[in-house]
C-alpha cells in the first residue's frame, strides 16, 4: 500500500486522513475542555446560589440578583453539591 502516486503526490485517501484525523482529535478535545469548564462554573454558581437561598430577604435589587443567579443555575442545569 503506497502513500504516494508515481509522481510523488499523496494519494486522495491519505490527504483525507490528514484532514479528518486532526479535526476529530481537536473536536473531542474541545468537548472535554468545555465540559470541564462548565463543571467548574457550575460549582461556583451552586455554591453562591445555595448560600443565597439560606439568607433572609433583602432589598429588591439583592432579591433580583438572587433570582437571576438561581435562574442561571437552572439554565446551566447545575446539580447541587
mmCIF file of the N, C-alpha and C atoms, coordinates in Angstrom:
data_MODEL
# 
_entry.id   MODEL 
# 
loop_
_atom_site.group_PDB 
_atom_site.id 
_atom_site.type_symbol 
_atom_site.label_atom_id 
_atom_site.label_alt_id 
_atom_site.label_comp_id 
_atom_site.label_asym_id 
_atom_site.label_entity_id 
_atom_site.label_seq_id 
_atom_site.pdbx_PDB_ins_code 
_atom_site.Cartn_x 
_atom_site.Cartn_y 
_atom_site.Cartn_z 
_atom_site.occupancy 
_atom_site.B_iso_or_equiv 
_atom_site.pdbx_formal_charge 
_atom_site.auth_seq_id 
_atom_site.auth_comp_id 
_atom_site.auth_asym_id 
_atom_site.auth_atom_id 
_atom_site.pdbx_PDB_model_num 
ATOM 1   N N  . UNK A 1 1  ? 0.852   -1.169 0.000  1.00 0.00 ? 1  UNK A N  1 
ATOM 2   C CA . UNK A 1 1  ? 0.000   0.000  0.000  1.00 0.00 ? 1  UNK A CA 1 
ATOM 3   C C  . UNK A 1 1  ? 0.901   1.237  0.000  1.00 0.00 ? 1  UNK A C  1 
ATOM 4   N N  . UNK A 1 2  ? 0.897   1.925  -1.094 1.00 0.00 ? 2  UNK A N  1 
ATOM 5   C CA . UNK A 1 2  ? 1.751   3.104  -1.224 1.00 0.00 ? 2  UNK A CA 1 
ATOM 6   C C  . UNK A 1 2  ? 0.977   4.360  -0.819 1.00 0.00 ? 2  UNK A C  1 
ATOM 7   N N  . UNK A 1 3  ? 1.679   5.253  -0.159 1.00 0.00 ? 3  UNK A N  1 
ATOM 8   C CA . UNK A 1 3  ? 1.062   6.502  0.271  1.00 0.00 ? 3  UNK A CA 1 
ATOM 9   C C  . UNK A 1 3  ? 1.099   7.578  -0.818 1.00 0.00 ? 3  UNK A C  1 
ATOM 10  N N  . UNK A 1 4  ? 1.987   7.379  -1.778 1.00 0.00 ? 4  UNK A N  1 
ATOM 11  C CA . UNK A 1 4  ? 2.130   8.386  -2.836 1.00 0.00 ? 4  UNK A CA 1 
ATOM 12  C C  . UNK A 1 4  ? 1.904   7.754  -4.207 1.00 0.00 ? 4  UNK A C  1 
ATOM 13  N N  . UNK A 1 5  ? 1.630   8.619  -5.147 1.00 0.00 ? 5  UNK A N  1 
ATOM 14  C CA . UNK A 1 5  ? 1.475   8.170  -6.534 1.00 0.00 ? 5  UNK A CA 1 
ATOM 15  C C  . UNK A 1 5  ? 2.857   8.085  -7.171 1.00 0.00 ? 5  UNK A C  1 
ATOM 16  N N  . UNK A 1 6  ? 2.895   7.671  -8.409 1.00 0.00 ? 6  UNK A N  1 
ATOM 17  C CA . UNK A 1 6  ? 4.187   7.563  -9.113 1.00 0.00 ? 6  UNK A CA 1 
ATOM 18  C C  . UNK A 1 6  ? 4.824   8.940  -9.330 1.00 0.00 ? 6  UNK A C  1 
ATOM 19  N N  . UNK A 1 7  ? 4.003   9.996  -9.276 1.00 0.00 ? 7  UNK A N  1 
ATOM 20  C CA . UNK A 1 7  ? 4.553   11.357 -9.440 1.00 0.00 ? 7  UNK A CA 1 
ATOM 21  C C  . UNK A 1 7  ? 4.993   11.971 -8.118 1.00 0.00 ? 7  UNK A C  1 
ATOM 22  N N  . UNK A 1 8  ? 4.726   11.266 -6.991 1.00 0.00 ? 8  UNK A N  1 
ATOM 23  C CA . UNK A 1 8  ? 5.145   11.780 -5.684 1.00 0.00 ? 8  UNK A CA 1 
ATOM 24  C C  . UNK A 1 8  ? 4.044   12.482 -4.908 1.00 0.00 ? 8  UNK A C  1 
ATOM 25  N N  . UNK A 1 9  ? 2.877   12.616 -5.506 1.00 0.00 ? 9  UNK A N  1 
ATOM 26  C CA . UNK A 1 9  ? 1.751   13.264 -4.813 1.00 0.00 ? 9  UNK A CA 1 
ATOM 27  C C  . UNK A 1 9  ? 1.123   12.294 -3.819 1.00 0.00 ? 9  UNK A C  1 
ATOM 28  N N  . UNK A 1 10 ? 0.568   12.844 -2.761 1.00 0.00 ? 10 UNK A N  1 
ATOM 29  C CA . UNK A 1 10 ? -0.133  12.000 -1.793 1.00 0.00 ? 10 UNK A CA 1 
ATOM 30  C C  . UNK A 1 10 ? -1.418  11.465 -2.417 1.00 0.00 ? 10 UNK A C  1 
ATOM 31  N N  . UNK A 1 11 ? -1.744  10.249 -2.091 1.00 0.00 ? 11 UNK A N  1 
ATOM 32  C CA . UNK A 1 11 ? -2.992  9.669  -2.575 1.00 0.00 ? 11 UNK A CA 1 
ATOM 33  C C  . UNK A 1 11 ? -4.171  10.370 -1.880 1.00 0.00 ? 11 UNK A C  1 
ATOM 34  N N  . UNK A 1 12 ? -5.332  10.308 -2.508 1.00 0.00 ? 12 UNK A N  1 
ATOM 35  C CA . UNK A 1 12 ? -6.506  11.018 -2.004 1.00 0.00 ? 12 UNK A CA 1 
ATOM 36  C C  . UNK A 1 12 ? -6.883  10.572 -0.598 1.00 0.00 ? 12 UNK A C  1 
ATOM 37  N N  . UNK A 1 13 ? -6.852  9.277  -0.326 1.00 0.00 ? 13 UNK A N  1 
ATOM 38  C CA . UNK A 1 13 ? -7.244  8.797  0.991  1.00 0.00 ? 13 UNK A CA 1 
ATOM 39  C C  . UNK A 1 13 ? -6.272  9.248  2.073  1.00 0.00 ? 13 UNK A C  1 
ATOM 40  N N  . UNK A 1 14 ? -5.001  9.409  1.732  1.00 0.00 ? 14 UNK A N  1 
ATOM 41  C CA . UNK A 1 14 ? -4.017  9.907  2.700  1.00 0.00 ? 14 UNK A CA 1 
ATOM 42  C C  . UNK A 1 14 ? -4.325  11.367 3.024  1.00 0.00 ? 14 UNK A C  1 
ATOM 43  N N  . UNK A 1 15 ? -4.641  12.140 2.003  1.00 0.00 ? 15 UNK A N  1 
ATOM 44  C CA . UNK A 1 15 ? -4.973  13.549 2.199  1.00 0.00 ? 15 UNK A CA 1 
ATOM 45  C C  . UNK A 1 15 ? -6.220  13.695 3.066  1.00 0.00 ? 15 UNK A C  1 
ATOM 46  N N  . UNK A 1 16 ? -7.219  12.872 2.795  1.00 0.00 ? 16 UNK A N  1 
ATOM 47  C CA . UNK A 1 16 ? -8.449  12.914 3.592  1.00 0.00 ? 16 UNK A CA 1 
ATOM 48  C C  . UNK A 1 16 ? -8.136  12.584 5.051  1.00 0.00 ? 16 UNK A C  1 
ATOM 49  N N  . UNK A 1 17 ? -7.335  11.566 5.286  1.00 0.00 ? 17 UNK A N  1 
ATOM 50  C CA . UNK A 1 17 ? -6.971  11.210 6.660  1.00 0.00 ? 17 UNK A CA 1 
ATOM 51  C C  . UNK A 1 17 ? -6.188  12.328 7.344  1.00 0.00 ? 17 UNK A C  1 
ATOM 52  N N  . UNK A 1 18 ? -5.313  12.999 6.609  1.00 0.00 ? 18 UNK A N  1 
ATOM 53  C CA . UNK A 1 18 ? -4.530  14.099 7.182  1.00 0.00 ? 18 UNK A CA 1 
ATOM 54  C C  . UNK A 1 18 ? -5.409  15.277 7.582  1.00 0.00 ? 18 UNK A C  1 
ATOM 55  N N  . UNK A 1 19 ? -6.586  15.364 7.011  1.00 0.00 ? 19 UNK A N  1 
ATOM 56  C CA . UNK A 1 19 ? -7.525  16.428 7.383  1.00 0.00 ? 19 UNK A CA 1 
ATOM 57  C C  . UNK A 1 19 ? -8.498  15.940 8.456  1.00 0.00 ? 19 UNK A C  1 
ATOM 58  N N  . UNK A 1 20 ? -9.051  14.750 8.293  1.00 0.00 ? 20 UNK A N  1 
ATOM 59  C CA . UNK A 1 20 ? -10.103 14.251 9.179  1.00 0.00 ? 20 UNK A CA 1 
ATOM 60  C C  . UNK A 1 20 ? -9.572  13.935 10.583 1.00 0.00 ? 20 UNK A C  1 
ATOM 61  N N  . UNK A 1 21 ? -8.436  13.294 10.685 1.00 0.00 ? 21 UNK A N  1 
ATOM 62  C CA . UNK A 1 21 ? -7.921  12.883 12.000 1.00 0.00 ? 21 UNK A CA 1 
ATOM 63  C C  . UNK A 1 21 ? -7.649  14.082 12.908 1.00 0.00 ? 21 UNK A C  1 
ATOM 64  N N  . UNK A 1 22 ? -6.920  15.110 12.480 1.00 0.00 ? 22 UNK A N  1 
ATOM 65  C CA . UNK A 1 22 ? -6.700  16.250 13.382 1.00 0.00 ? 22 UNK A CA 1 
ATOM 66  C C  . UNK A 1 22 ? -7.997  16.981 13.758 1.00 0.00 ? 22 UNK A C  1 
ATOM 67  N N  . UNK A 1 23 ? -8.932  17.094 12.826 1.00 0.00 ? 23 UNK A N  1 
ATOM 68  C CA . UNK A 1 23 ? -10.200 17.750 13.140 1.00 0.00 ? 23 UNK A CA 1 
ATOM 69  C C  . UNK A 1 23 ? -10.969 16.945 14.181 1.00 0.00 ? 23 UNK A C  1 
ATOM 70  N N  . UNK A 1 24 ? -10.968 15.633 14.058 1.00 0.00 ? 24 UNK A N  1 
ATOM 71  C CA . UNK A 1 24 ? -11.653 14.780 15.023 1.00 0.00 ? 24 UNK A CA 1 
ATOM 72  C C  . UNK A 1 24 ? -11.009 14.887 16.402 1.00 0.00 ? 24 UNK A C  1 
ATOM 73  N N  . UNK A 1 25 ? -9.690  14.826 16.454 1.00 0.00 ? 25 UNK A N  1 
ATOM 74  C CA . UNK A 1 25 ? -8.979  14.931 17.730 1.00 0.00 ? 25 UNK A CA 1 
ATOM 75  C C  . UNK A 1 25 ? -9.250  16.288 18.373 1.00 0.00 ? 25 UNK A C  1 
ATOM 76  N N  . UNK A 1 26 ? -9.199  17.344 17.606 1.00 0.00 ? 26 UNK A N  1 
ATOM 77  C CA . UNK A 1 26 ? -9.456  18.682 18.128 1.00 0.00 ? 26 UNK A CA 1 
ATOM 78  C C  . UNK A 1 26 ? -10.892 18.816 18.617 1.00 0.00 ? 26 UNK A C  1 
ATOM 79  N N  . UNK A 1 27 ? -11.840 18.269 17.893 1.00 0.00 ? 27 UNK A N  1 
ATOM 80  C CA . UNK A 1 27 ? -13.248 18.337 18.297 1.00 0.00 ? 27 UNK A CA 1 
ATOM 81  C C  . UNK A 1 27 ? -13.482 17.621 19.620 1.00 0.00 ? 27 UNK A C  1 
ATOM 82  N N  . UNK A 1 28 ? -12.910 16.450 19.772 1.00 0.00 ? 28 UNK A N  1 
ATOM 83  C CA . UNK A 1 28 ? -13.062 15.701 21.019 1.00 0.00 ? 28 UNK A CA 1 
ATOM 84  C C  . UNK A 1 28 ? -12.414 16.466 22.176 1.00 0.00 ? 28 UNK A C  1 
ATOM 85  N N  . UNK A 1 29 ? -11.245 17.040 21.947 1.00 0.00 ? 29 UNK A N  1 
ATOM 86  C CA . UNK A 1 29 ? -10.567 17.811 22.991 1.00 0.00 ? 29 UNK A CA 1 
ATOM 87  C C  . UNK A 1 29 ? -11.402 19.019 23.408 1.00 0.00 ? 29 UNK A C  1 
ATOM 88  N N  . UNK A 1 30 ? -12.018 19.688 22.453 1.00 0.00 ? 30 UNK A N  1 
ATOM 89  C CA . UNK A 1 30 ? -12.854 20.851 22.760 1.00 0.00 ? 30 UNK A CA 1 
ATOM 90  C C  . UNK A 1 30 ? -14.060 20.437 23.594 1.00 0.00 ? 30 UNK A C  1 
ATOM 91  N N  . UNK A 1 31 ? -14.683 19.324 23.257 1.00 0.00 ? 31 UNK A N  1 
ATOM 92  C CA . UNK A 1 31 ? -15.846 18.857 24.021 1.00 0.00 ? 31 UNK A CA 1 
ATOM 93  C C  . UNK A 1 31 ? -15.446 18.571 25.467 1.00 0.00 ? 31 UNK A C  1 
ATOM 94  N N  . UNK A 1 32 ? -14.326 17.894 25.678 1.00 0.00 ? 32 UNK A N  1 
ATOM 95  C CA . UNK A 1 32 ? -13.874 17.612 27.037 1.00 0.00 ? 32 UNK A CA 1 
ATOM 96  C C  . UNK A 1 32 ? -13.522 18.887 27.791 1.00 0.00 ? 32 UNK A C  1 
ATOM 97  N N  . UNK A 1 33 ? -12.880 19.829 27.129 1.00 0.00 ? 33 UNK A N  1 
ATOM 98  C CA . UNK A 1 33 ? -12.495 21.084 27.781 1.00 0.00 ? 33 UNK A CA 1 
ATOM 99  C C  . UNK A 1 33 ? -13.730 21.888 28.192 1.00 0.00 ? 33 UNK A C  1 
ATOM 100 N N  . UNK A 1 34 ? -14.683 22.021 27.291 1.00 0.00 ? 34 UNK A N  1 
ATOM 101 C CA . UNK A 1 34 ? -15.902 22.785 27.598 1.00 0.00 ? 34 UNK A CA 1 
ATOM 102 C C  . UNK A 1 34 ? -16.673 22.110 28.732 1.00 0.00 ? 34 UNK A C  1 
ATOM 103 N N  . UNK A 1 35 ? -16.737 20.794 28.727 1.00 0.00 ? 35 UNK A N  1 
ATOM 104 C CA . UNK A 1 35 ? -17.416 20.077 29.796 1.00 0.00 ? 35 UNK A CA 1 
ATOM 105 C C  . UNK A 1 35 ? -16.749 20.340 31.139 1.00 0.00 ? 35 UNK A C  1 
ATOM 106 N N  . UNK A 1 36 ? -15.449 20.339 31.166 1.00 0.00 ? 36 UNK A N  1 
ATOM 107 C CA . UNK A 1 36 ? -14.710 20.593 32.418 1.00 0.00 ? 36 UNK A CA 1 
ATOM 108 C C  . UNK A 1 36 ? -14.947 22.015 32.908 1.00 0.00 ? 36 UNK A C  1 
ATOM 109 N N  . UNK A 1 37 ? -14.886 22.977 31.994 1.00 0.00 ? 37 UNK A N  1 
ATOM 110 C CA . UNK A 1 37 ? -15.100 24.372 32.384 1.00 0.00 ? 37 UNK A CA 1 
ATOM 111 C C  . UNK A 1 37 ? -16.527 24.595 32.875 1.00 0.00 ? 37 UNK A C  1 
ATOM 112 N N  . UNK A 1 38 ? -17.481 23.932 32.258 1.00 0.00 ? 38 UNK A N  1 
ATOM 113 C CA . UNK A 1 38 ? -18.873 24.055 32.696 1.00 0.00 ? 38 UNK A CA 1 
ATOM 114 C C  . UNK A 1 38 ? -19.040 23.521 34.114 1.00 0.00 ? 38 UNK A C  1 
ATOM 115 N N  . UNK A 1 39 ? -18.386 22.412 34.408 1.00 0.00 ? 39 UNK A N  1 
ATOM 116 C CA . UNK A 1 39 ? -18.457 21.865 35.768 1.00 0.00 ? 39 UNK A CA 1 
ATOM 117 C C  . UNK A 1 39 ? -17.843 22.826 36.779 1.00 0.00 ? 39 UNK A C  1 
ATOM 118 N N  . UNK A 1 40 ? -16.731 23.473 36.414 1.00 0.00 ? 40 UNK A N  1 
ATOM 119 C CA . UNK A 1 40 ? -16.110 24.438 37.332 1.00 0.00 ? 40 UNK A CA 1 
ATOM 120 C C  . UNK A 1 40 ? -17.029 25.632 37.566 1.00 0.00 ? 40 UNK A C  1 
ATOM 121 N N  . UNK A 1 41 ? -17.622 26.140 36.501 1.00 0.00 ? 41 UNK A N  1 
ATOM 122 C CA . UNK A 1 41 ? -18.537 27.273 36.624 1.00 0.00 ? 41 UNK A CA 1 
ATOM 123 C C  . UNK A 1 41 ? -19.752 26.871 37.457 1.00 0.00 ? 41 UNK A C  1 
ATOM 124 N N  . UNK A 1 42 ? -20.284 25.689 37.198 1.00 0.00 ? 42 UNK A N  1 
ATOM 125 C CA . UNK A 1 42 ? -21.434 25.218 37.962 1.00 0.00 ? 42 UNK A CA 1 
ATOM 126 C C  . UNK A 1 42 ? -21.097 25.115 39.452 1.00 0.00 ? 42 UNK A C  1 
ATOM 127 N N  . UNK A 1 43 ? -19.904 24.695 39.761 1.00 0.00 ? 43 UNK A N  1 
ATOM 128 C CA . UNK A 1 43 ? -19.505 24.601 41.165 1.00 0.00 ? 43 UNK A CA 1 
ATOM 129 C C  . UNK A 1 43 ? -19.592 25.932 41.875 1.00 0.00 ? 43 UNK A C  1 
ATOM 130 N N  . UNK A 1 44 ? -19.151 26.981 41.225 1.00 0.00 ? 44 UNK A N  1 
ATOM 131 C CA . UNK A 1 44 ? -19.206 28.322 41.814 1.00 0.00 ? 44 UNK A CA 1 
ATOM 132 C C  . UNK A 1 44 ? -20.652 28.806 41.904 1.00 0.00 ? 44 UNK A C  1 
ATOM 133 N N  . UNK A 1 45 ? -21.415 28.606 40.834 1.00 0.00 ? 45 UNK A N  1 
ATOM 134 C CA . UNK A 1 45 ? -22.812 29.053 40.812 1.00 0.00 ? 45 UNK A CA 1 
ATOM 135 C C  . UNK A 1 45 ? -23.617 28.339 41.897 1.00 0.00 ? 45 UNK A C  1 
ATOM 136 N N  . UNK A 1 46 ? -23.422 27.028 42.055 1.00 0.00 ? 46 UNK A N  1 
ATOM 137 C CA . UNK A 1 46 ? -24.145 26.261 43.073 1.00 0.00 ? 46 UNK A CA 1 
ATOM 138 C C  . UNK A 1 46 ? -23.758 26.745 44.463 1.00 0.00 ? 46 UNK A C  1 
ATOM 139 N N  . UNK A 1 47 ? -22.489 26.973 44.694 1.00 0.00 ? 47 UNK A N  1 
ATOM 140 C CA . UNK A 1 47 ? -22.022 27.446 45.996 1.00 0.00 ? 47 UNK A CA 1 
ATOM 141 C C  . UNK A 1 47 ? -22.685 28.770 46.369 1.00 0.00 ? 47 UNK A C  1 
ATOM 142 N N  . UNK A 1 48 ? -22.679 29.722 45.446 1.00 0.00 ? 48 UNK A N  1 
ATOM 143 C CA . UNK A 1 48 ? -23.267 31.037 45.717 1.00 0.00 ? 48 UNK A CA 1 
ATOM 144 C C  . UNK A 1 48 ? -24.785 30.930 45.844 1.00 0.00 ? 48 UNK A C  1 
ATOM 145 N N  . UNK A 1 49 ? -25.425 30.167 44.953 1.00 0.00 ? 49 UNK A N  1 
ATOM 146 C CA . UNK A 1 49 ? -26.884 30.063 44.987 1.00 0.00 ? 49 UNK A CA 1 
ATOM 147 C C  . UNK A 1 49 ? -27.359 29.384 46.266 1.00 0.00 ? 49 UNK A C  1 
ATOM 148 N N  . UNK A 1 50 ? -26.698 28.313 46.680 1.00 0.00 ? 50 UNK A N  1 
ATOM 149 C CA . UNK A 1 50 ? -27.092 27.638 47.921 1.00 0.00 ? 50 UNK A CA 1 
ATOM 150 C C  . UNK A 1 50 ? -26.982 28.595 49.110 1.00 0.00 ? 50 UNK A C  1 
ATOM 151 N N  . UNK A 1 51 ? -25.927 29.366 49.129 1.00 0.00 ? 51 UNK A N  1 
ATOM 152 C CA . UNK A 1 51 ? -25.755 30.348 50.209 1.00 0.00 ? 51 UNK A CA 1 
ATOM 153 C C  . UNK A 1 51 ? -26.855 31.402 50.156 1.00 0.00 ? 51 UNK A C  1 
ATOM 154 N N  . UNK A 1 52 ? -27.152 31.899 48.973 1.00 0.00 ? 52 UNK A N  1 
ATOM 155 C CA . UNK A 1 52 ? -28.173 32.932 48.826 1.00 0.00 ? 52 UNK A CA 1 
ATOM 156 C C  . UNK A 1 52 ? -29.559 32.428 49.224 1.00 0.00 ? 52 UNK A C  1 
ATOM 157 N N  . UNK A 1 53 ? -29.847 31.162 48.981 1.00 0.00 ? 53 UNK A N  1 
ATOM 158 C CA . UNK A 1 53 ? -31.160 30.619 49.326 1.00 0.00 ? 53 UNK A CA 1 
ATOM 159 C C  . UNK A 1 53 ? -31.375 30.544 50.835 1.00 0.00 ? 53 UNK A C  1 
ATOM 160 N N  . UNK A 1 54 ? -30.282 30.478 51.599 1.00 0.00 ? 54 UNK A N  1 
ATOM 161 C CA . UNK A 1 54 ? -30.383 30.412 53.061 1.00 0.00 ? 54 UNK A CA 1 
ATOM 162 C C  . UNK A 1 54 ? -30.455 31.795 53.711 1.00 0.00 ? 54 UNK A C  1 
ATOM 163 N N  . UNK A 1 55 ? -30.154 32.851 52.962 1.00 0.00 ? 55 UNK A N  1 
ATOM 164 C CA . UNK A 1 55 ? -30.152 34.194 53.532 1.00 0.00 ? 55 UNK A CA 1 
ATOM 165 C C  . UNK A 1 55 ? -31.573 34.740 53.654 1.00 0.00 ? 55 UNK A C  1 
ATOM 166 N N  . UNK A 1 56 ? -31.783 35.637 54.612 1.00 0.00 ? 56 UNK A N  1 
ATOM 167 C CA . UNK A 1 56 ? -33.117 36.237 54.753 1.00 0.00 ? 56 UNK A CA 1 
ATOM 168 C C  . UNK A 1 56 ? -33.396 37.208 53.599 1.00 0.00 ? 56 UNK A C  1 
ATOM 169 N N  . UNK A 1 57 ? -34.661 37.544 53.385 1.00 0.00 ? 57 UNK A N  1 
ATOM 170 C CA . UNK A 1 57 ? -34.998 38.500 52.330 1.00 0.00 ? 57 UNK A CA 1 
ATOM 171 C C  . UNK A 1 57 ? -34.258 39.822 52.516 1.00 0.00 ? 57 UNK A C  1 
ATOM 172 N N  . UNK A 1 58 ? -33.976 40.461 51.387 1.00 0.00 ? 58 UNK A N  1 
ATOM 173 C CA . UNK A 1 58 ? -33.225 41.720 51.434 1.00 0.00 ? 58 UNK A CA 1 
ATOM 174 C C  . UNK A 1 58 ? -33.926 42.733 50.527 1.00 0.00 ? 58 UNK A C  1 
ATOM 175 N N  . UNK A 1 59 ? -33.187 43.786 50.158 1.00 0.00 ? 59 UNK A N  1 
ATOM 176 C CA . UNK A 1 59 ? -33.754 44.832 49.299 1.00 0.00 ? 59 UNK A CA 1 
ATOM 177 C C  . UNK A 1 59 ? -34.071 44.254 47.911 1.00 0.00 ? 59 UNK A C  1 
ATOM 178 N N  . UNK A 1 60 ? -34.909 44.954 47.139 1.00 0.00 ? 60 UNK A N  1 
ATOM 179 C CA . UNK A 1 60 ? -35.339 44.424 45.836 1.00 0.00 ? 60 UNK A CA 1 
ATOM 180 C C  . UNK A 1 60 ? -34.193 44.119 44.858 1.00 0.00 ? 60 UNK A C  1 
ATOM 181 N N  . UNK A 1 61 ? -33.146 44.938 44.851 1.00 0.00 ? 61 UNK A N  1 
ATOM 182 C CA . UNK A 1 61 ? -32.017 44.679 43.948 1.00 0.00 ? 61 UNK A CA 1 
ATOM 183 C C  . UNK A 1 61 ? -31.321 43.367 44.298 1.00 0.00 ? 61 UNK A C  1 
ATOM 184 N N  . UNK A 1 62 ? -31.108 43.147 45.571 1.00 0.00 ? 62 UNK A N  1 
ATOM 185 C CA . UNK A 1 62 ? -30.455 41.917 46.018 1.00 0.00 ? 62 UNK A CA 1 
ATOM 186 C C  . UNK A 1 62 ? -31.319 40.704 45.701 1.00 0.00 ? 62 UNK A C  1 
ATOM 187 N N  . UNK A 1 63 ? -32.608 40.835 45.917 1.00 0.00 ? 63 UNK A N  1 
ATOM 188 C CA . UNK A 1 63 ? -33.511 39.717 45.625 1.00 0.00 ? 63 UNK A CA 1 
ATOM 189 C C  . UNK A 1 63 ? -33.538 39.426 44.121 1.00 0.00 ? 63 UNK A C  1 
ATOM 190 N N  . UNK A 1 64 ? -33.494 40.468 43.297 1.00 0.00 ? 64 UNK A N  1 
ATOM 191 C CA . UNK A 1 64 ? -33.452 40.277 41.844 1.00 0.00 ? 64 UNK A CA 1 
ATOM 192 C C  . UNK A 1 64 ? -32.169 39.553 41.443 1.00 0.00 ? 64 UNK A C  1 
ATOM 193 N N  . UNK A 1 65 ? -31.050 39.929 42.084 1.00 0.00 ? 65 UNK A N  1 
ATOM 194 C CA . UNK A 1 65 ? -29.775 39.245 41.811 1.00 0.00 ? 65 UNK A CA 1 
ATOM 195 C C  . UNK A 1 65 ? -29.862 37.769 42.180 1.00 0.00 ? 65 UNK A C  1 
ATOM 196 N N  . UNK A 1 66 ? -30.443 37.485 43.324 1.00 0.00 ? 66 UNK A N  1 
ATOM 197 C CA . UNK A 1 66 ? -30.561 36.100 43.775 1.00 0.00 ? 66 UNK A CA 1 
ATOM 198 C C  . UNK A 1 66 ? -31.429 35.285 42.816 1.00 0.00 ? 66 UNK A C  1 
ATOM 199 N N  . UNK A 1 67 ? -32.544 35.870 42.370 1.00 0.00 ? 67 UNK A N  1 
ATOM 200 C CA . UNK A 1 67 ? -33.418 35.168 41.424 1.00 0.00 ? 67 UNK A CA 1 
ATOM 201 C C  . UNK A 1 67 ? -32.700 34.906 40.099 1.00 0.00 ? 67 UNK A C  1 
ATOM 202 N N  . UNK A 1 68 ? -31.956 35.903 39.639 1.00 0.00 ? 68 UNK A N  1 
ATOM 203 C CA . UNK A 1 68 ? -31.240 35.751 38.363 1.00 0.00 ? 68 UNK A CA 1 
ATOM 204 C C  . UNK A 1 68 ? -30.151 34.680 38.463 1.00 0.00 ? 68 UNK A C  1 
ATOM 205 N N  . UNK A 1 69 ? -29.438 34.648 39.572 1.00 0.00 ? 69 UNK A N  1 
ATOM 206 C CA . UNK A 1 69 ? -28.412 33.630 39.772 1.00 0.00 ? 69 UNK A CA 1 
ATOM 207 C C  . UNK A 1 69 ? -29.051 32.239 39.830 1.00 0.00 ? 69 UNK A C  1 
ATOM 208 N N  . UNK A 1 70 ? -30.187 32.137 40.496 1.00 0.00 ? 70 UNK A N  1 
ATOM 209 C CA . UNK A 1 70 ? -30.880 30.849 40.569 1.00 0.00 ? 70 UNK A CA 1 
ATOM 210 C C  . UNK A 1 70 ? -31.375 30.431 39.179 1.00 0.00 ? 70 UNK A C  1 
ATOM 211 N N  . UNK A 1 71 ? -31.869 31.386 38.396 1.00 0.00 ? 71 UNK A N  1 
ATOM 212 C CA . UNK A 1 71 ? -32.309 31.091 37.027 1.00 0.00 ? 71 UNK A CA 1 
ATOM 213 C C  . UNK A 1 71 ? -31.124 30.618 36.188 1.00 0.00 ? 71 UNK A C  1 
ATOM 214 N N  . UNK A 1 72 ? -29.967 31.253 36.368 1.00 0.00 ? 72 UNK A N  1 
ATOM 215 C CA . UNK A 1 72 ? -28.755 30.860 35.651 1.00 0.00 ? 72 UNK A CA 1 
ATOM 216 C C  . UNK A 1 72 ? -28.345 29.434 36.020 1.00 0.00 ? 72 UNK A C  1 
ATOM 217 N N  . UNK A 1 73 ? -28.468 29.108 37.292 1.00 0.00 ? 73 UNK A N  1 
ATOM 218 C CA . UNK A 1 73 ? -28.159 27.745 37.748 1.00 0.00 ? 73 UNK A CA 1 
ATOM 219 C C  . UNK A 1 73 ? -29.065 26.737 37.055 1.00 0.00 ? 73 UNK A C  1 
ATOM 220 N N  . UNK A 1 74 ? -30.343 27.049 36.964 1.00 0.00 ? 74 UNK A N  1 
ATOM 221 C CA . UNK A 1 74 ? -31.289 26.141 36.309 1.00 0.00 ? 74 UNK A CA 1 
ATOM 222 C C  . UNK A 1 74 ? -31.010 26.066 34.812 1.00 0.00 ? 74 UNK A C  1 
ATOM 223 N N  . UNK A 1 75 ? -30.668 27.187 34.204 1.00 0.00 ? 75 UNK A N  1 
ATOM 224 C CA . UNK A 1 75 ? -30.374 27.218 32.764 1.00 0.00 ? 75 UNK A CA 1 
ATOM 225 C C  . UNK A 1 75 ? -29.174 26.335 32.435 1.00 0.00 ? 75 UNK A C  1 
ATOM 226 N N  . UNK A 1 76 ? -28.156 26.370 33.290 1.00 0.00 ? 76 UNK A N  1 
ATOM 227 C CA . UNK A 1 76 ? -26.965 25.534 33.063 1.00 0.00 ? 76 UNK A CA 1 
ATOM 228 C C  . UNK A 1 76 ? -27.173 24.094 33.528 1.00 0.00 ? 76 UNK A C  1 
ATOM 229 N N  . UNK A 1 77 ? -28.309 23.843 34.173 1.00 0.00 ? 77 UNK A N  1 
ATOM 230 C CA . UNK A 1 77 ? -28.616 22.508 34.719 1.00 0.00 ? 77 UNK A CA 1 
ATOM 231 C C  . UNK A 1 77 ? -27.556 22.066 35.717 1.00 0.00 ? 77 UNK A C  1 
ATOM 232 N N  . UNK A 1 78 ? -27.149 23.002 36.569 1.00 0.00 ? 78 UNK A N  1 
ATOM 233 C CA . UNK A 1 78 ? -26.156 22.693 37.589 1.00 0.00 ? 78 UNK A CA 1 
ATOM 234 C C  . UNK A 1 78 ? -26.808 21.899 38.716 1.00 0.00 ? 78 UNK A C  1 
ATOM 235 N N  . UNK A 1 79 ? -26.175 20.819 39.098 1.00 0.00 ? 79 UNK A N  1 
ATOM 236 C CA . UNK A 1 79 ? -26.667 19.986 40.187 1.00 0.00 ? 79 UNK A CA 1 
ATOM 237 C C  . UNK A 1 79 ? -26.118 20.502 41.502 1.00 0.00 ? 79 UNK A C  1 
ATOM 238 N N  . UNK A 1 80 ? -26.813 20.218 42.578 1.00 0.00 ? 80 UNK A N  1 
ATOM 239 C CA . UNK A 1 80 ? -26.341 20.607 43.909 1.00 0.00 ? 80 UNK A CA 1 
ATOM 240 C C  . UNK A 1 80 ? -25.174 19.752 44.357 1.00 0.00 ? 80 UNK A C  1 
ATOM 241 N N  . UNK A 1 81 ? -24.521 20.210 45.405 1.00 0.00 ? 81 UNK A N  1 
ATOM 242 C CA . UNK A 1 81 ? -23.333 19.505 45.901 1.00 0.00 ? 81 UNK A CA 1 
ATOM 243 C C  . UNK A 1 81 ? -23.660 18.189 46.540 1.00 0.00 ? 81 UNK A C  1 
# 
